[in-house]
Amino acid sequence: MYRNLINRCSSTRLLIPLAMIALTGLGLSVASAQTSSQSQTTRSASATSGSGQYYFEFRSRQAWDYGHTFVVFGRVGEPSRKSNVAGLSPKGDDPQMWLMGHYVPVPSDTGWTDGDLEDRYITSRYRVLVSKEQYDRTVAYIRQLQAKSTTWSVELYNCNAFVADIANFMGLRVPSSSWIYPKVFVSNMRKINTGHPEAANELVSENVKEMSNPTRDGRAMIASGMIHPESAPVGSASPVPNVTIGAVRVSNRPASPAGGAQRSP
């Protein structure tokens, strides 16, 4: 899976409780399989809200570094299709494109990426049921958003921000920042929309907790001996690029109103 899963990370600068901390070594993005017990935990932690025969499911999945956030949509009971997946990521499979996106905006893809429809990679999910009318209206918005979202940038517009725009359009609450791990972003959005408003104040602590999670990315899982993927880019001809991200600021400002998620803390 190495070739198709190279660039699929879309979170960004990671929130941490100190106002000025540098993050280093956020290398190549390659999806890494989770164990079946982890997948079961993910499913049991999911939640569904709303009513109707159609759904939008916000998901996060593992990658070689900090992961990817996206949305899957369709009719309840029908198989998921690649054409019904939307998310923002650097264009193509070139890791250098992902690397450059940490400094300047780069061309983007806005659809399915390898691993999006495989349960073993999913780290968090939140499903919202809607009527046919709501579904059609939101899908139309997603198609418009995909058409105009031509660039990906860690700082200016990443996968969390892209998904937040969709959630805002649907009238959902979103986390106050897009600079967090995808798993934390989706989990926090699920909580604040399903009767746990206090979760909005737990965003920073949950992100810090995820930083020390031994299974938060592929490299951590390999280092701990949990997985031994044949596709891991160890000793490959192209070295894993390293990224040094500058100072991080934490903000408690609320998310911006419908029509655009907060782009930066």
N, C-alpha and C positions, 0 to 999 in steps of 0.2 A: 504494500500500500504506500510505499515511500514516495513514488513519483507523484501520485495524485493528491497526497496530503501534505505537500511541502509547505504551502503558504497559509494554511487555513487558520490563522489566528487573527482575532479582531478586537480583543480587549485592548487596554492601553495602560498608561501610567497607573500604577497600583496604589490605592489609598493606603496610607500608613499613619499612625497617630502622631508622629513627629512631623512638623511642618516642613522641614527641609532635610529629606533623606534621599540619596541617590540610589537608583536600582541599576544593577549591572548584569550582563550575561543572559539576556533574554533571547536565546538563540533560535535556531531553525524550528519551524512548526510542522510536526508530523504526528498525526493522531495515534494514540496508543490505547490498546484494548484494556478494558477493565475486566475484573473477574465477574463471574455470574452473580456472586453475592453482592457485589457493588451495584450491579444493574438492578437487582431486586431492591436494594436500599433506595436507589434513585426512584424507582416506580412507587414505592410505598410512601416516599416523601412528596410525591406530586399531589396536586390539588386541582379540582375543576370548579369553575364558577359559571354563573349564567344559565341560560336554557335555550334549547333549540336543536335543530338537526345538523347544524354546521358548526365547525370549530376553528379556532386559531390556537395553536399550541406553541408557546414561547419555550425555546430550548437552549441549553448550553451543552457543549460537548468538550471532551478532552482534546488536546493537541499536544505537540511536542513542547510547547511553552505554556502560555497562559490560557489558551482555549478560544472558543468561538461561540457567539450568540446569534441565533437566527429564529425564524418562525416557520412552522409548517401548518398548512390549512387545507380544509377539504370537508367532505360530508362524513358524518359519524358512521363508522362501520365499513367504510370503503378504504382500500389500500392507499397508502400515501404515495404520491407521485413526485418525481424530481421537479416537474414544472410547478408544483405547488410548495416550493421551498423558497424563501427569500431571506437573504442576509448579505451583509457587505464585507468584502474581503479584497485583498490585492489581486489584481488580474493575473491569471495564469498560474503556472507552477514554479516560476522562478523565485527562489528564496531571496535573491537580491532585490526584487520588487518589494517584498515584505520588509526587508531591511531599510530600504530607502524611505518607506512610508513612516518610519519613526522620525524623519527629519523634514520631509517635504511630501505634499499630497502626490499620490501615484494613481494610475488608472485602476478602476475597480471592476470586480464581478459582483453581481447582486442576486445570484440564484443559488442553486444547489452546489454544495461542495462535498467531496468524498468523505463519508462518515456521518453525514447529517441524518440519514435514515436508519442507522444501525444502533440499536438499543445499547450495545455494549460500550459505546463511546459517550452516551448521554450522562451528564452529571447533575442536571436539574431540569425540571419542566413545569409549566403552568398552562393548563388548558382552559380556554374560555368558550362556552357554547353560545351560539347566536342564531338568530332567525335567518331565513333566506335573504330577506331584504338587507339586513345588517351585513351579512356575508358578502353579498354582491357589492355593496357600497365600499366595504373595507378592501376587498380585492382590487377594486378599481383604483383606490388610493395607493395600494401597494405597487400596482403596475406603474402608476405615475411616479411614485418615489423611486422605483427601480430605474426608470427612464432618465431621471434627472440626477441620480446619485452616480456621477461618473468618476469620482475619485475617492480614495480611502486614505485616511490620515490618522495616525495614532492620536494626535493631539486635537485635531480640528473636527473630525467626523469618523468614528469607528463603528464597529458592529453593534456595540451597546447603544450608541446614539441613534443608529438606523432603526433598531428594534424599538427604542423608546418613542420615536416618531410614530410608528405604527400603533403602539399602545396608547399614546396620547390621543390619536385620532379616534380610537375606540372608546375614549373616555376613561381609561384606566390610569391609575397612579403609577408613577415610575420612580426608581431610586433617584436621589438628589444629585448623583454624579454618574457619568459614564466612564470614569477612570477607575474601574474596579474589575476584579475577576469576573468573567462571564457567569460562572457558577453562582457567585454572590449576587450578581445583578438579577438573574432570573429568580433565585430563591427569595431575595428581598422583595422583588415585585410581586411574587406570589403571596407573600405574607401580608404586605400592606394592602392588598386587594381582597384578602379573604379573612377579614376580621382581626388583623393583628397590626393596628396602626403604630404600636410602639416599636415595631421592627424598623421604622424609619430612623430611629435613633441608634440602632445597632449596626448600621452600615459599616462604619469604620472598624468596629471590633470584629465583625464577621469577616471582613476582608483581611485583617491581620491574622485571624485564626486560619483562614484559607492559605495564607502564605506559608504556614508551617505544616500544612497537610501533606503527609508523605506520598499521597497519590494525586496531588493536584496537577501534575504534568507528567509527560512520558519519561523525561530524564529522571525525575524523582522516583518513579516506579522501578525503572531499570536499576538505579543505584541501590534501592532497597531490596532488590532481588525478587520483586513481586512478579515481574514479567521478563521474558527474554525474547524480545521480538527479533525475527530474522531480518526485518526491514530497517532496524535502527541504523542511522547513518554513522556508525562507528567505523573509522578507517576508510571512509568513502573518499573518492577522488576530490570532491569539493568539500572543503572544510566548513563546519557549521559556523555561520556568521554570528558574531557577538554584537550586542547592542548596549550602549551605555545611555541611559535615560537620565536627564538632569533633575534638578530639584523638584520636589512634589509638594504641592500645597493642598491642604484639606479645607473643604468648605462645607458649611452647614446650611447654605442657602437652599431654598426649596427649588424643585424642578421648575423649569419654565413652562408656561401654559401650553395648551394644545397647539400643535402645529410645529413644535420644535423642542427637543429635549435639550437640557443643559449640556453644552459641548465640553466644558471644562470646569474644574473645581475653582 
